Amino acid sequence: MFIFVEFMIYAKLLSLETEILSPQNRNSKSKSSCKLSCARALKDSRFPPMTRDELPRLFCSVSLLTNFEDVCDYMDWEVGVHGIRIEFINEKGSKRTATYLPEVAKEQGWDHIQTIDSLLRKGGYKAPITNEFRKTIKLTRYRSEKMTMSYTEYLAHRQHHHFQNGIGHPLPPYNHYS
């Protein structure tokens, strides 16, 4: 099972769509692999850390990725229905991977070829992209369920469950920085 987590302030992506369980470990229940993936994700230097002032405008989305299927044809997936993960050998002979969630191609208005080409670039492929090269890609399609919650909703949910558990006083604000 895989999950992706993204943090946003309104429509501005703050943190990388983060693959929590890596593809090579998807059949493993290794806690250490999960911890390592989380640590890598939370220390991604491409994104600045969130500040305390941004918390009231923060949204967190979690996508549960399921129904993984390896397919023989790189065109064997449906835009808006399937997420795709590609694996390929780059121009230097290194194995590379990249993935898009199901909503990405649809939101961008991309067709199959545009999505594949964008994924190749995302994965670091710098050479000209040909139809022959696309046919060498190993493609896995999957589905996703996405849930989003604002920080404000999280606090309300946390407070509600605190009172439901029979504790009659309000919770202090949750300190993410302690």
N, C-alpha and C positions, 0 to 999 in steps of 0.2 A: 504494500500500500504506500502511496506517496501523498504528501500534502505540500501545497505551496502556500506561503504566507506573504502578503504584501501589506505594507503600511502606507497610508495616503493621508495627506491633508487636502481635503476636498478632492480635486481631480489631479493633484500633483503627486506623483509617485515619489516617496521618500526612501524607500528601501527596496532593493532588488526583489523580484519574485523569487522566493527562496525555496529551493528544493530541499526539503527537510530530510527525506530519506533518499539516498542516492540510488540511481538505477541499478548499479552493480550489486546493491544490497537489498533489492526489493523483495527477495524471498527469504531474507534473514531478519531476525528480530533482535539484532544486536543493538543494545542500548549505547554502547560506545560509538558505533557508527552514527547513530542519531545525534549524540552529543557533539561529535566532531563536525557533522554537517551544520548543526545549529551554530556552533562557534564560528565556522567559516562564514555563514550567512550574516551573522550579527556584526562581523568585523569587515564588511565589504567596504573598501576604501573609496568606491565610486560614489557613495552616498554619505552625506554628513549625518552625524548623530542627531536624533530628535532632541528638542529642547523641552524643558518643562512648560514653557509658554505655548508650545504647539499642541500639548496634550488635549485641551478642550476641543480642538478642531481635527483630532486624529480619528481615522477610520482604519480598521484592520479587517482584511479579507482572508479567509482560509478556503482553499480549494482542495477538496478530496478527490484524488485522481484514481479512477477505477477502470476495469475492463480493458486491460492492456492486450493488444493484439499485434504481433509482428505480421507485416504484410509484404508481399513480393513486389508490388508495384508502387512506386512512390506517389502515384496519383490515387491510390485506393483509400481515400478518406473523404469525409464530407465537411466543407467549410461551415463553421458555426455549430457543428455537432461533435466533431473529434478534435482533441488536442493531438499534436504530433511531436514525436521525438525523433530526431535523425542522428545517425551515426555515420561518419565518413572518414576517409583518410585525406588529410590536407596535402597541399603541394610539397610539404617537407617530409611527408611519409608518417606523420603523427595521427593517431586516432583522435577525433574530435566529436563532440556531441552538442546539440542545442535542442531546445524545446519551446513550443508555444502552447499556451492553454487554448481550449476550444474557442473562446471569444475573441482572441487576438486577430485572426485573419478576417473575421466578419467585421469587427470594429474598424479595421484599417481599410476595408473594401478590397481586399486582395483576393485573387484567384489562387489556384493550386501552385502555379509556377512562381508567382510573385512571393507566396508564402515560403516555398522551398528555398528560393534564392535569398530571401531575407534571413532565413534560418542559417543558411550556409555562411552568410556574412557575419551573423551573430556568433556563429561557431568559430570564426576566425579564418574562413577560406578567402584567400585574396586573389586567386587566379581567375581567369575568365570562366564563367559558368556555361557549360554546354549541355545539350540534352543527353549526350553520351555520359557525361559526368553525373548528371542527376540519376541516371539508371543504376549507378554504383552505390547509391545511398541505401543504407538499411533504415527502414522507417517502421516505427511502432506508433500505432494510433491508440488513443484512450479517450475516456469520457471524464467529465468533471462535474462536481456539485460545489457551488460557491456560496458561502455565507459571509455577510459583512455586518460588522457592528461598530458603532461609533464609541469613542471613549466615554461619552456621556451615558450611552445605553449600558455600557459595561458597568459603570459606577452604580446606576439605578438597579441593574440586575444583581449586583453584589450586595447592595443595601437590602433589597427585597429578600434575598435568601438568608441574610443575616437575621432579619426579623422573623422569618419563617422558622428558623432553628431555635426559637424561644429566647433569644437574647433581646432584652427590651430597650437597649440603648443604641444610638446610632454608631456605626463604624467610623473610626477616624479615617480621613482621606488616605488612600493607599499610596505609600511612598515608593515609587519605582526606583528611587535613587539611593535607598539605604542598603 
